[in-house]
Amino acid sequence: MRPDEPKNFDPHEPIDLADAAQVKQVTEALDATHEELAEAIDKVGSQPVAVAIYLGRPGAVLTESR
């Protein structure tokens, strides 16, 4: 990650499982494993809000994106 990149993930940017830095940010913010994240994306798509709701952590996206 570059120093000028935001430390929090963008709740409007789709989650890309091929982007290791983004996956790390999202799994930490949602307190989820890589496997849980992949399953959620498979079920509801790659939008962070939908993934957070699926994982039962809808507030995490709003809290982490501020």
Buried (B, 14 or more C-beta within 10 A) or exposed (E): EEEEEEEBBEBEEEBEBEEEEBBEBBBEBBEBEEEBBBBBBEEBEBBBBBBBBBBEBBEBBEEBBE
